[in-house]
Amino acid sequence: MPMTALPNQMHYVVAREPGDADVLTLTTGPLPVAQDHDLLIRVLVAGVNRPDIMQRRGLYPPPAGASPVIGLEVAGEVVAVGRSVTLFKVGDRVTALTNGGGYAEYCIAPATQCLPWPTGFDAIQAAAIPETYFTVWANLFQHGRLTRGESVLVHGGTSGIGVTALQLAREFGACVYVTVGSEAKALACMALGADAAINYKTEDFSQKITELTAGAGVNVIIDIVGAPYFARNLASLSMDGRLVQVATMNGNKVEQFDLLRVMQKRLVITGSTMRPRTSTEKAALAQALRERVWPVLSAGRCKPQIYATFPLKEAAKAHALMESSEHIGKIMLEVAR
């Protein structure tokens, strides 16, 4: 049931056509309708993520039944609940991994993909959690099987994924190496607890990993770059190492690689994307985060790093900033106060 009478119309961001950031514009339309297992959320803040850029370009269409509106994570206030929802009530403050629709004043999300704000978090910090934390937990700790005492190389150390992977790996007892593109980014990662930061513009990361690990290599690599790094990633892994691919920003086609290296080192090559997962799979990730990660966040031992916040109407500027790769951490859209 709704908390109070809701407006008939809302503002949201639409991409007029596939293209550059300037195709994004603010428009108005009807509110989405919560189904039996959904929450309707009055959005306070939405997060900006690389999949949003791909969707704007026409390269990452929403799955069947999902909102065509861009935006995969929000924080806000519950204003209506579906008939089958028991986890939350009207008035609760939640952060949500959405299936789309985040760049809007109101958004629906399955209740099982929503979590309460961690203790001490504001709306901006809460909205910065879902996309990267769901992704990192699934890929680094489930697919990558990172455990205490192991080592991990995180490519793109100051990206949203990178900062999250760095902090969680450190928190759960791993040795963390990162790649970055500048000295300022290296210093930022070291301040967050990285054991070493490798500037990929001035050093070959695979050679540096060989030096840092005395030739042993790292147990896990989490990569967002793709094809250009593939061979060097394999060379950087230890025996029984795991390469986890979470994005392919610079290409997804590897022409050839040495299968013998995979066999000799017993390597595992895996990866995943979050959006196509079923609601049941996402619900399981939400529960794991609530049990394992929420206590860490509420204790203040990990926290999203917020680089910039824009009003919703300036979503194009937020996308342009993300595409510049100048940011360290998350870029956010403030929707309401």
Rosetta silent file (secondary structure, phi, psi, omega in degrees, C-alpha in Angstrom):
SEQUENCE: MPMTALPNQMHYVVAREPGDADVLTLTTGPLPVAQDHDLLIRVLVAGVNRPDIMQRRGLYPPPAGASPVIGLEVAGEVVAVGRSVTLFKVGDRVTALTNGGGYAEYCIAPATQCLPWPTGFDAIQAAAIPETYFTVWANLFQHGRLTRGESVLVHGGTSGIGVTALQLAREFGACVYVTVGSEAKALACMALGADAAINYKTEDFSQKITELTAGAGVNVIIDIVGAPYFARNLASLSMDGRLVQVATMNGNKVEQFDLLRVMQKRLVITGSTMRPRTSTEKAALAQALRERVWPVLSAGRCKPQIYATFPLKEAAKAHALMESSEHIGKIMLEVAR
SCORE:     score description
SCORE:     0.000 S_00000001
   1 L     0.000  144.923  179.172    0.000    0.000    0.000 S_00000001
   2 L   -72.687  154.614  178.628    1.233    3.550   -0.699 S_00000001
   3 L   -72.334  -49.923  177.706    2.295    5.847    2.158 S_00000001
   4 L  -142.290  177.731  176.313    0.438    8.883    0.816 S_00000001
   5 L   -60.866  129.061 -178.477   -1.091    9.954   -2.448 S_00000001
   6 L   -96.802  153.913  177.403    1.623    9.726   -5.093 S_00000001
   7 L   -65.749  159.008  177.804    2.054   12.080   -8.051 S_00000001
   8 L   -80.929  -25.590 -175.280    0.772   10.996  -11.445 S_00000001
   9 E  -127.895  157.514  175.806    3.983   11.952  -13.232 S_00000001
  10 E  -141.087  159.835  171.234    7.703   11.831  -12.487 S_00000001
  11 E   -87.465  142.404  173.729   10.915   13.124  -13.986 S_00000001
  12 E  -154.252  164.897 -177.589   13.346   10.607  -15.437 S_00000001
  13 E   -98.006  135.658  178.376   16.293   10.523  -17.830 S_00000001
  14 E  -128.110  145.967  170.812   15.920    9.131  -21.327 S_00000001
  15 E   -92.999  115.480 -175.638   18.422    8.505  -24.110 S_00000001
  16 L   -60.279  -32.500  179.158   16.837    9.999  -27.222 S_00000001
  17 L  -165.001  162.929  175.653   18.815    7.576  -29.375 S_00000001
  18 L   -60.630  137.389  179.863   22.003    5.511  -29.005 S_00000001
  19 L   166.258 -158.290 -178.813   25.008    7.812  -28.880 S_00000001
  20 L   -73.270  177.197 -173.751   27.275   10.061  -26.869 S_00000001
  21 H   -57.393  -29.489 -175.360   26.463   11.497  -23.460 S_00000001
  22 H   -72.280   -0.861  174.719   24.562   14.440  -24.929 S_00000001
  23 H   -79.658  -10.859  179.945   21.691   12.144  -26.028 S_00000001
  24 E   -79.209  132.848  179.538   20.584   12.020  -22.373 S_00000001
  25 E  -146.336  156.328  179.518   17.758   14.375  -21.500 S_00000001
  26 E   -89.241  134.437  179.059   15.225   14.848  -18.704 S_00000001
  27 E  -139.837 -177.636  178.730   11.595   14.062  -19.499 S_00000001
  28 E  -126.858  153.423  178.837    8.362   13.216  -17.681 S_00000001
  29 E  -171.043  179.619 -177.683    6.156   10.158  -17.630 S_00000001
  30 E   -71.685  155.646  176.080    4.007    7.956  -15.391 S_00000001
  31 L   -68.668  147.378  172.186    5.336    6.282  -12.265 S_00000001
  32 L   -69.228  159.000 -177.390    6.233    2.577  -12.511 S_00000001
  33 L  -110.922  126.265  178.555    3.852    0.175  -10.794 S_00000001
  34 L   -72.658  129.469  174.204    5.072   -2.213   -8.107 S_00000001
  35 L   -86.946 -175.050 -170.389    4.085   -5.833   -8.696 S_00000001
  36 L   -54.092  -36.884 -173.574    3.451   -8.373   -5.934 S_00000001
  37 L  -105.599   14.417 -173.799    7.103   -8.864   -4.978 S_00000001
  38 E  -105.364  163.126  164.429    8.330   -5.309   -5.610 S_00000001
  39 E  -111.997  144.156  167.298    8.979   -2.109   -3.737 S_00000001
  40 E  -101.642  122.847 -172.775    8.215    1.317   -5.170 S_00000001
  41 E  -114.452  129.726  167.867   11.026    3.603   -4.056 S_00000001
  42 E   -79.802  112.571 -170.468   11.123    7.389   -4.012 S_00000001
  43 E   -77.644  127.849  172.396   14.648    7.811   -5.270 S_00000001
  44 E   -95.387  -42.873 -178.303   16.962   10.138   -3.394 S_00000001
  45 E  -145.062  142.999  174.417   20.203    9.211   -5.160 S_00000001
  46 E  -123.411  147.866  177.923   21.135    6.960   -8.078 S_00000001
  47 E   -93.547  151.750  176.396   24.558    5.571   -8.953 S_00000001
  48 E  -106.543  131.187 -176.037   26.286    5.854  -12.335 S_00000001
  49 L  -136.991  161.421 -179.192   27.997    2.712  -13.637 S_00000001
  50 H   -57.208  -38.704  176.493   29.780    1.485  -16.763 S_00000001
  51 H   -58.740  -28.438  176.706   26.781   -0.642  -17.847 S_00000001
  52 H   -63.757  -39.698  178.291   24.796    2.626  -17.970 S_00000001
  53 H   -63.056  -44.873 -179.437   27.276    3.950  -20.530 S_00000001
  54 H   -64.092  -40.457  178.505   26.921    0.795  -22.597 S_00000001
  55 H   -63.862  -41.821  178.590   23.121    0.961  -22.452 S_00000001
  56 H   -60.518  -34.608  179.698   23.186    4.595  -23.575 S_00000001
  57 L   -80.088   -6.601 -179.189   25.322    3.581  -26.548 S_00000001
  58 L    86.526   16.579 -174.816   22.861    0.825  -27.461 S_00000001
  59 L  -105.662   -1.429 -175.540   25.268   -1.972  -26.543 S_00000001
  60 L  -144.732   71.123 -176.112   23.611   -3.305  -23.366 S_00000001
  61 L   -66.271  148.171  178.397   19.851   -3.616  -23.818 S_00000001
  62 L   -66.992  148.749  177.334   17.721   -4.312  -20.737 S_00000001
  63 L   -67.516  165.919 -178.871   16.483   -7.891  -20.327 S_00000001
  64 L   -57.044  132.549  177.435   12.875   -8.764  -21.075 S_00000001
  65 L    87.670  -10.446 -179.297   10.476   -7.194  -18.600 S_00000001
  66 L   -86.650  156.696  177.305   13.001   -4.726  -17.174 S_00000001
  67 L   -62.588  137.101  175.449   12.573   -0.964  -17.283 S_00000001
  68 L   -75.909   -9.904  178.915   14.137    0.641  -20.378 S_00000001
  69 L   -71.111  137.076 -179.355   15.180    3.591  -18.189 S_00000001
  70 L   -68.068  150.591  172.912   18.911    3.610  -17.427 S_00000001
  71 L   124.899  118.822 -171.989   20.112    3.057  -13.849 S_00000001
  72 L  -114.172    0.201  178.661   20.967   -0.057  -11.833 S_00000001
  73 E  -152.995  139.549 -179.654   21.276    1.197   -8.246 S_00000001
  74 E  -145.235  162.274  165.194   19.385    3.628   -6.035 S_00000001
  75 E  -131.646  140.568 -179.230   18.855    4.638   -2.440 S_00000001
  76 E  -177.016 -158.201 -175.081   15.590    6.095   -1.228 S_00000001
  77 E  -115.205  133.403  178.327   12.397    5.706    0.732 S_00000001
  78 E   -70.510  124.764  178.789    9.810    2.966    0.252 S_00000001
  79 E  -114.170  -11.961  174.557    6.475    4.518   -0.741 S_00000001
  80 E  -159.315  148.387  179.426    4.566    1.371   -1.731 S_00000001
  81 E  -127.694  146.108  175.877    5.004   -2.380   -1.303 S_00000001
  82 L   -68.738  161.206 -173.794    3.698   -5.309   -3.304 S_00000001
  83 L   -62.859  -25.907 -176.416    1.111   -7.610   -1.753 S_00000001
  84 L   -96.565    2.304 -175.330    3.619  -10.421   -1.173 S_00000001
  85 L   -81.999  128.258  175.914    6.354   -8.285    0.406 S_00000001
  86 L  -122.466  -13.050 -174.779    7.143   -8.941    4.065 S_00000001
  87 L   -74.404  -30.115 -174.637   10.783   -7.787    4.275 S_00000001
  88 L  -136.062  163.779  177.717   10.069   -4.047    4.154 S_00000001
  89 L  -133.876  165.741  177.104    7.306   -1.571    4.873 S_00000001
  90 L   -57.788  134.795 -179.535    6.333    1.888    3.690 S_00000001
  91 L    99.509  -16.889  178.185    8.721    4.489    5.092 S_00000001
  92 L   -66.796  146.057  173.333   11.791    2.226    5.219 S_00000001
  93 E   -96.759  125.161 -175.231   15.015    3.568    3.755 S_00000001
  94 E  -131.722  156.595  165.525   16.549    1.082    1.353 S_00000001
  95 E  -114.149  140.427 -169.317   19.351    0.706   -1.121 S_00000001
  96 E  -135.913  136.781  164.179   18.454   -1.391   -4.143 S_00000001
  97 E   -86.596  108.114 -176.072   20.047   -3.275   -6.989 S_00000001
  98 L   -90.826  167.565  171.939   17.464   -2.514   -9.651 S_00000001
  99 L   -96.885   14.798 -176.487   16.792   -4.231  -12.955 S_00000001
 100 L   132.514  166.473  174.384   16.707   -0.776  -14.555 S_00000001
 101 L    94.146    8.883 -173.002   14.880    2.480  -13.975 S_00000001
 102 L   -72.415  -28.446 -178.401   17.261    4.135  -11.530 S_00000001
 103 L   -82.150   64.336 -173.671   17.622    7.525  -13.250 S_00000001
 104 E  -158.194  163.308  178.456   14.172    8.597  -12.109 S_00000001
 105 L   -73.633  -25.629  176.586   12.249   10.119   -9.227 S_00000001
 106 E  -135.524  143.246 -175.558   10.531    6.774   -8.582 S_00000001
 107 E  -146.075  145.396  173.155   11.848    3.293   -9.248 S_00000001
 108 E  -103.426  150.438  175.206   10.694   -0.270   -8.636 S_00000001
 109 E  -151.376  144.530  172.961   12.945   -3.089   -7.452 S_00000001
 110 E   -57.128  135.901 -177.286   12.297   -6.642   -6.265 S_00000001
 111 H   -58.712  -31.730 -178.964   12.181   -6.538   -2.476 S_00000001
 112 H   -73.068  -10.213  176.457   14.758   -9.337   -2.280 S_00000001
 113 H  -101.958   13.962  179.834   17.270   -7.096   -4.102 S_00000001
 114 E  -113.208  150.456  179.439   16.889   -4.335   -1.511 S_00000001
 115 E  -140.663  152.134  176.255   18.797   -3.831    1.720 S_00000001
 116 E   -68.790  155.253  175.494   18.570   -1.316    4.567 S_00000001
 117 L   -60.992  135.740  172.962   21.068    1.515    4.631 S_00000001
 118 L   -60.744  153.137 -179.538   24.153    0.498    6.636 S_00000001
 119 L   -55.147  129.545  177.130   24.482    2.244    9.985 S_00000001
 120 L    84.505   -3.647 -178.695   25.768    5.789    9.608 S_00000001
 121 L   -85.473  143.587  170.917   25.357    5.919    5.824 S_00000001
 122 L   -95.948 -177.613 -174.580   23.604    8.796    4.074 S_00000001
 123 H   -63.460  -39.158 -178.892   21.653    8.494    0.823 S_00000001
 124 H   -64.812  -46.383  179.444   24.669    9.149   -1.411 S_00000001
 125 H   -65.537  -41.179 -179.289   26.787    6.512    0.295 S_00000001
 126 H   -64.121  -39.372 -179.193   23.934    3.999    0.396 S_00000001
 127 H   -70.087  -19.622 -178.279   23.207    4.433   -3.314 S_00000001
 128 L   -83.039   -1.579 -173.557   26.857    3.789   -4.139 S_00000001
 129 L   -85.586  -54.180 -157.794   26.783    0.251   -2.760 S_00000001
 130 H   -57.427  -54.695 -171.572   24.630   -2.171   -4.794 S_00000001
 131 H   -60.615  -46.538 -176.847   26.098   -2.481   -8.282 S_00000001
 132 H   -77.381  -37.573 -177.769   29.740   -2.758   -7.235 S_00000001
 133 H   -71.707  -41.366  174.416   29.228   -4.725   -4.015 S_00000001
 134 H   -59.996  -45.486 -176.424   26.915   -7.308   -5.612 S_00000001
 135 H   -65.162  -46.362 -177.664   29.370   -7.611   -8.529 S_00000001
 136 H   -68.448  -41.626  179.719   32.509   -7.897   -6.424 S_00000001
 137 H   -61.754  -44.464 -179.080   31.026  -10.373   -3.967 S_00000001
 138 H   -64.769  -43.902 -171.695   29.807  -12.612   -6.793 S_00000001
 139 H   -88.310  -43.998 -176.634   32.966  -12.455   -8.854 S_00000001
 140 H   -78.842  -41.229 -173.643   35.847  -12.041   -6.428 S_00000001
 141 H   -98.380  -29.080  177.858   34.617  -14.171   -3.532 S_00000001
 142 H   -92.126  -62.287  179.194   32.275  -16.677   -5.181 S_00000001
 143 H   -68.973  -42.663 -177.684   33.685  -17.241   -8.688 S_00000001
 144 L   -80.672  -17.610  176.211   37.229  -16.202   -7.748 S_00000001
 145 L    54.873   36.274  179.016   37.132  -18.010   -4.377 S_00000001
 146 L   -65.151  131.942  179.813   39.479  -15.469   -2.791 S_00000001
 147 L  -128.613  165.057  179.573   40.354  -16.485    0.759 S_00000001
 148 L   -55.029  135.462  178.635   42.352  -15.051    3.650 S_00000001
 149 L    90.822   -9.754  177.553   46.101  -15.137    3.055 S_00000001
 150 L   -88.697  176.340  179.536   45.835  -15.170   -0.745 S_00000001
 151 E  -121.861  149.591 -178.895   46.803  -12.391   -3.154 S_00000001
 152 E  -138.738  141.057  171.472   44.728  -10.560   -5.745 S_00000001
 153 E  -106.336  121.654 -179.394   45.484   -8.190   -8.618 S_00000001
 154 E  -108.795  113.131  175.795   42.680   -5.676   -9.197 S_00000001
 155 L   -80.639  143.822 -177.144   42.759   -3.915  -12.543 S_00000001
 156 L    68.968   55.291 -170.894   41.294   -0.407  -12.581 S_00000001
 157 L   -61.269  -23.175 -179.684   41.984    0.133   -8.914 S_00000001
 158 L  -103.983    6.971  172.007   40.177    3.478   -8.690 S_00000001
 159 L   -72.435  169.601  176.170   37.049    2.450  -10.584 S_00000001
 160 H   -57.774  -45.301  176.697   33.911    1.729   -8.590 S_00000001
 161 H   -62.850  -43.887 -176.012   34.573   -2.003   -8.953 S_00000001
 162 H   -62.599  -47.960 -179.556   38.252   -1.510   -8.177 S_00000001
 163 H   -62.141  -41.444  179.272   37.778    0.463   -4.971 S_00000001
 164 H   -65.237  -46.174  179.922   35.184   -2.028   -3.731 S_00000001
 165 H   -63.150  -41.493  178.623   37.345   -5.052   -4.570 S_00000001
 166 H   -58.614  -51.717 -175.290   40.379   -3.444   -2.954 S_00000001
 167 H   -66.334  -43.544 -178.213   38.596   -2.664    0.300 S_00000001
 168 H   -70.060  -39.831  177.679   36.775   -5.988    0.633 S_00000001
 169 H   -62.027  -43.409  176.423   39.830   -8.057   -0.274 S_00000001
 170 H   -61.063  -45.489 -177.191   41.853   -6.137    2.312 S_00000001
 171 H   -62.164  -35.114 -177.561   39.101   -6.514    4.898 S_00000001
 172 L   -96.820   20.539  165.247   38.918  -10.277    4.388 S_00000001
 173 L    87.856   22.798  178.285   42.672  -10.772    4.757 S_00000001
 174 L   -99.897  157.751  170.099   44.108  -10.802    1.223 S_00000001
 175 E   -86.225  128.555 -169.317   47.213   -9.093   -0.153 S_00000001
 176 E  -119.811  122.072  171.025   45.993   -6.576   -2.731 S_00000001
 177 E  -111.867  145.623 -179.892   47.805   -5.234   -5.790 S_00000001
 178 E  -133.605  155.650  168.625   46.129   -2.767   -8.151 S_00000001
 179 E  -107.840  142.998 -178.508   46.780   -1.186  -11.525 S_00000001
 180 E  -143.128  170.554 -177.279   46.180    2.539  -12.009 S_00000001
 181 L  -110.959    6.253 -179.688   46.854    5.219  -14.605 S_00000001
 182 L  -158.854  163.827  177.691   48.422    8.001  -12.540 S_00000001
 183 H   -65.939  -38.673  179.312   50.431    8.748   -9.433 S_00000001
 184 H   -60.980  -40.521  179.187   47.407   10.414   -7.818 S_00000001
 185 H   -70.103  -35.055  176.401   45.384    7.241   -8.327 S_00000001
 186 H   -61.757  -45.063  179.597   48.239    5.140   -6.964 S_00000001
 187 H   -63.292  -39.111  179.170   48.325    7.247   -3.802 S_00000001
 188 H   -62.551  -42.278 -179.984   44.540    6.970   -3.437 S_00000001
 189 H   -68.394  -38.933  178.231   44.706    3.170   -3.630 S_00000001
 190 H   -63.877  -37.790  178.153   47.562    2.974   -1.165 S_00000001
 191 H   -64.665  -26.691  178.808   45.556    5.112    1.256 S_00000001
 192 L   -86.701   -2.670  174.334   42.725    2.565    0.972 S_00000001
 193 L   111.749    9.370  176.543   45.045   -0.278    1.923 S_00000001
 194 L   -64.782  144.348  177.146   46.577   -1.592   -1.304 S_00000001
 195 L   -79.851  -26.216  174.586   49.890   -3.376   -0.804 S_00000001
 196 E  -161.092  145.835  176.920   51.199   -2.003   -4.110 S_00000001
 197 E  -122.000  125.622 -174.643   49.872    0.158   -6.935 S_00000001
 198 E  -108.216  120.526  177.496   51.246   -0.391  -10.450 S_00000001
 199 E   -80.618  107.631 -175.228   51.038    2.431  -13.002 S_00000001
 200 L   -68.843  -13.435  178.530   50.182    0.593  -16.216 S_00000001
 201 L   -81.252  -21.028 -177.569   51.303    3.598  -18.271 S_00000001
 202 L  -120.027  -11.521 -178.587   54.890    3.369  -17.052 S_00000001
 203 L  -135.278  149.376  171.363   55.284   -0.280  -15.991 S_00000001
 204 L   -82.514  114.849 -172.790   54.399   -3.692  -17.372 S_00000001
 205 H   -62.883  -33.276 -178.497   52.064   -5.027  -14.703 S_00000001
 206 H   -68.240  -38.573  176.317   52.963   -8.673  -15.359 S_00000001
 207 H   -65.544  -40.612 -179.409   56.672   -7.986  -14.850 S_00000001
 208 H   -66.537  -39.099  177.815   55.914   -6.011  -11.704 S_00000001
 209 H   -63.637  -38.846  176.176   53.726   -8.809  -10.314 S_00000001
 210 H   -58.564  -42.653  179.193   56.586  -11.253  -10.927 S_00000001
 211 H   -66.846  -46.741 -174.617   58.847   -8.980   -8.870 S_00000001
 212 H   -66.388  -29.294 -176.326   56.321   -8.378   -6.091 S_00000001
 213 L  -106.555   12.636 -179.288   55.515  -12.073   -5.658 S_00000001
 214 L    54.035   37.982  176.072   59.076  -13.403   -6.144 S_00000001
 215 L    86.318   -5.233 -175.609   57.904  -15.202   -9.265 S_00000001
 216 L   -77.495  -31.416 -174.651   54.956  -16.954   -7.656 S_00000001
 217 L    85.201  172.885 -179.473   52.185  -14.851   -9.210 S_00000001
 218 E   -99.269  155.881 -178.999   48.862  -13.887   -7.666 S_00000001
 219 E   -74.437  -36.754 -175.097   46.040  -16.245   -6.757 S_00000001
 220 E  -138.102  142.590  169.734   43.232  -14.179   -8.300 S_00000001
 221 E  -124.567  131.359  172.434   42.926  -11.419  -10.902 S_00000001
 222 E  -112.765  119.686 -167.565   39.752   -9.374  -11.308 S_00000001
 223 E  -123.861  135.537  175.337   39.811   -7.639  -14.686 S_00000001
 224 L  -114.064   -1.635 -172.780   37.671   -4.985  -16.350 S_00000001
 225 L   -87.014  -51.629  176.517   39.979   -4.318  -19.336 S_00000001
 226 L   104.896 -141.761 -167.787   39.640   -7.442  -21.432 S_00000001
 227 H   -50.078  -45.609 -176.882   41.515   -8.727  -24.468 S_00000001
 228 H   -61.682  -22.335 -178.178   44.686   -6.554  -24.327 S_00000001
 229 H   -97.050   -7.520 -166.059   45.435   -7.835  -20.805 S_00000001
 230 H   -59.283  -52.303 -176.807   44.536  -11.477  -21.306 S_00000001
 231 H   -63.137  -41.972  179.287   47.951  -13.012  -22.041 S_00000001
 232 H   -69.418  -31.110  174.310   49.668  -10.964  -19.338 S_00000001
 233 H   -62.030  -46.098  179.303   46.932  -11.896  -16.888 S_00000001
 234 H   -60.763  -39.968  179.822   47.634  -15.591  -17.467 S_00000001
 235 H   -66.798  -24.310 -175.969   51.350  -14.947  -17.008 S_00000001
 236 H   -89.060   -7.313 -176.881   50.643  -13.157  -13.706 S_00000001
 237 E   -87.095  149.061  176.557   48.654  -15.971  -12.113 S_00000001
 238 E   -81.460  178.242  169.090   50.045  -18.498   -9.669 S_00000001
 239 E   -56.810  137.653 -178.241   49.512  -22.233   -9.774 S_00000001
 240 E    61.444   25.434  179.750   45.760  -22.866   -9.479 S_00000001
 241 E   -72.789  157.819 -177.770   45.183  -19.164  -10.170 S_00000001
 242 E  -126.311  122.408  173.199   41.799  -17.753  -11.132 S_00000001
 243 E   -98.209  122.731 -178.168   41.164  -15.033  -13.719 S_00000001
 244 E  -116.119  114.931 -178.037   37.766  -13.403  -13.199 S_00000001
 245 E   -95.656  120.565  179.855   36.507  -11.233  -16.056 S_00000001
 246 L  -115.027   -9.641  175.258   33.863   -8.679  -15.040 S_00000001
 247 L  -162.936  165.659  178.774   34.054   -6.308  -18.019 S_00000001
 248 L  -137.029   62.500 -173.137   35.808   -5.958  -21.372 S_00000001
 249 L   -59.756  -32.340 -176.479   36.227   -2.205  -21.735 S_00000001
 250 L  -111.769   21.287  174.565   39.036   -2.497  -24.304 S_00000001
 251 L   128.578  142.545 -177.701   37.842   -5.515  -26.241 S_00000001
 252 L  -116.915    4.716 -178.882   36.364   -8.988  -25.745 S_00000001
 253 L  -107.399  114.953  175.158   37.958  -10.954  -28.598 S_00000001
 254 L  -101.047  118.074 -173.765   41.179  -12.830  -27.830 S_00000001
 255 L   -68.044  -43.952  179.115   42.653  -14.129  -31.068 S_00000001
 256 L  -159.146  152.745  173.123   44.816  -16.820  -29.524 S_00000001
 257 L  -152.494  166.201 -171.084   46.330  -17.855  -26.240 S_00000001
 258 L   -86.069  100.988  178.437   48.520  -20.613  -24.898 S_00000001
 259 H   -63.205  -29.599 -179.893   46.341  -23.474  -23.702 S_00000001
 260 H   -62.953  -36.948  177.570   49.429  -25.257  -22.450 S_00000001
 261 H   -61.928  -41.649  178.437   49.989  -22.457  -19.914 S_00000001
 262 H   -60.961  -43.435 -177.891   46.429  -22.971  -18.646 S_00000001
 263 H   -69.729  -44.077 -176.215   47.010  -26.700  -18.293 S_00000001
 264 H   -65.928  -36.360 -177.751   50.442  -26.479  -16.701 S_00000001
 265 H   -97.090   -0.023  179.795   49.350  -23.947  -14.073 S_00000001
 266 L    55.313   48.889 -175.521   45.846  -25.450  -13.616 S_00000001
 267 L   -80.263  151.884  172.494   44.286  -22.054  -14.249 S_00000001
 268 E  -116.206  127.688  176.833   40.597  -21.221  -14.040 S_00000001
 269 E  -114.196  117.806 -175.821   39.193  -18.585  -16.410 S_00000001
 270 E  -143.934 -173.433  179.573   35.765  -17.370  -15.406 S_00000001
 271 E   159.924  172.223  179.553   33.610  -14.263  -15.135 S_00000001
 272 L  -166.707  165.356  168.051   30.071  -13.009  -15.146 S_00000001
 273 L  -117.310  157.271 -173.802   27.760  -10.056  -15.576 S_00000001
 274 L   -87.807  -41.153 -168.305   25.170   -9.094  -13.001 S_00000001
 275 L   -59.688  -39.485 -178.191   22.147   -7.942  -14.982 S_00000001
 276 L   -74.795   -7.453 -179.121   21.154  -11.285  -16.611 S_00000001
 277 L   -63.040  151.734  179.913   21.135  -13.128  -13.274 S_00000001
 278 L   -73.696  163.735  176.464   17.768  -14.332  -12.045 S_00000001
 279 H   -60.652  -35.590  178.342   15.939  -12.704   -9.159 S_00000001
 280 H   -63.962  -42.291  179.092   16.671  -15.809   -7.090 S_00000001
 281 H   -65.885  -42.705  179.301   20.413  -15.470   -7.735 S_00000001
 282 H   -67.429  -35.259  176.979   20.396  -11.772   -6.899 S_00000001
 283 H   -63.254  -39.895  178.560   18.405  -12.445   -3.747 S_00000001
 284 H   -64.971  -37.875  176.898   21.043  -14.938   -2.617 S_00000001
 285 H   -65.970  -41.230  178.652   23.759  -12.342   -3.196 S_00000001
 286 H   -60.326  -41.748 -179.937   21.782   -9.766   -1.205 S_00000001
 287 H   -66.084  -40.439  178.349   21.501  -12.179    1.693 S_00000001
 288 H   -63.910  -41.032  177.704   25.222  -12.956    1.585 S_00000001
 289 H   -63.514  -42.731 -179.220   26.040   -9.248    1.609 S_00000001
 290 H   -61.655  -38.471 -177.769   23.714   -8.631    4.529 S_00000001
 291 H   -78.683  -40.984 -170.469   25.371  -11.405    6.533 S_00000001
 292 H  -100.890  -35.333 -170.803   29.027  -10.902    5.577 S_00000001
 293 L  -104.542  -34.971 -178.658   29.496   -7.328    4.358 S_00000001
 294 H   -57.309  -39.327  175.420   26.836   -5.194    6.075 S_00000001
 295 H   -61.425  -34.217  178.406   28.548   -5.587    9.477 S_00000001
 296 H   -67.967  -43.786  179.137   31.789   -4.351    7.888 S_00000001
 297 H   -66.237  -45.645 -178.093   30.050   -1.329    6.347 S_00000001
 298 H   -65.293  -26.250  177.076   28.120   -0.509    9.512 S_00000001
 299 L   -83.069   -5.425  177.775   31.359   -0.653   11.506 S_00000001
 300 L    80.738   13.096 -177.493   32.925    1.906    9.147 S_00000001
 301 L   -83.332  -20.282  172.114   35.726   -0.385    7.992 S_00000001
 302 L  -134.377  148.055  179.405   34.727   -0.069    4.313 S_00000001
 303 L  -158.425  137.624  176.049   32.941    2.805    2.625 S_00000001
 304 L   -58.293  142.425  176.685   32.225    3.816   -0.980 S_00000001
 305 L   -96.441  114.629 -176.147   34.509    6.553   -2.241 S_00000001
 306 E   -94.713  119.549 -178.558   32.376    9.324   -3.758 S_00000001
 307 E   -90.895  -43.255 -177.341   34.152   11.338   -6.440 S_00000001
 308 E  -156.929  149.827  177.009   31.372   13.581   -7.732 S_00000001
 309 E  -129.681  131.943  179.773   27.625   14.129   -7.437 S_00000001
 310 E  -121.083  152.547  169.974   25.433   15.726  -10.110 S_00000001
 311 E   -67.601  156.015 -177.044   21.733   16.623  -10.147 S_00000001
 312 H   -53.138  -39.674 -177.114   19.591   14.209  -12.158 S_00000001
 313 H   -65.343  -14.201  179.816   19.143   16.738  -14.965 S_00000001
 314 H  -106.621   33.434  178.500   22.933   16.713  -15.487 S_00000001
 315 H   -57.895  -33.392  179.257   23.209   12.972  -16.126 S_00000001
 316 H   -61.727  -39.443  178.158   25.018   13.752  -19.385 S_00000001
 317 H   -67.002  -37.959  178.337   27.818   15.476  -17.456 S_00000001
 318 H   -63.841  -41.597  178.141   28.060   12.492  -15.123 S_00000001
 319 H   -65.723  -41.825  179.202   28.408   10.122  -18.093 S_00000001
 320 H   -61.700  -39.786  178.078   31.038   12.330  -19.718 S_00000001
 321 H   -64.455  -44.209  179.379   33.053   12.305  -16.499 S_00000001
 322 H   -61.093  -40.768 -178.849   32.874    8.528  -16.249 S_00000001
 323 H   -70.257  -19.543  177.027   34.013    8.152  -19.846 S_00000001
 324 H   -75.496  -20.011 -176.940   36.993   10.423  -19.147 S_00000001
 325 L    60.469   24.421  178.000   38.233    7.900  -16.521 S_00000001
 326 L   -84.140  -15.678 -171.517   39.457   10.791  -14.385 S_00000001
 327 L   -76.853  156.354  173.361   37.364    9.773  -11.394 S_00000001
 328 L  -123.213   99.749 -177.269   38.479    7.925   -8.272 S_00000001
 329 L   102.417 -145.570 -167.726   35.495    5.985   -6.956 S_00000001
 330 E   -98.043  148.977  172.535   31.821    6.568   -7.619 S_00000001
 331 E  -113.929  131.123 -171.240   29.841    9.145   -9.598 S_00000001
 332 E  -125.088  157.418  174.828   26.341    9.785   -8.304 S_00000001
 333 E  -117.422  119.589  177.416   23.093   11.486   -9.363 S_00000001
 334 E   -86.637  120.362 -173.069   21.138   13.373   -6.702 S_00000001
 335 L  -100.248  -44.485 -179.316   17.458   12.989   -7.490 S_00000001
 336 L  -145.764  165.017  179.646   15.668   14.399   -4.424 S_00000001
 337 L  -119.316    0.000    0.000   16.505   15.830   -1.013 S_00000001
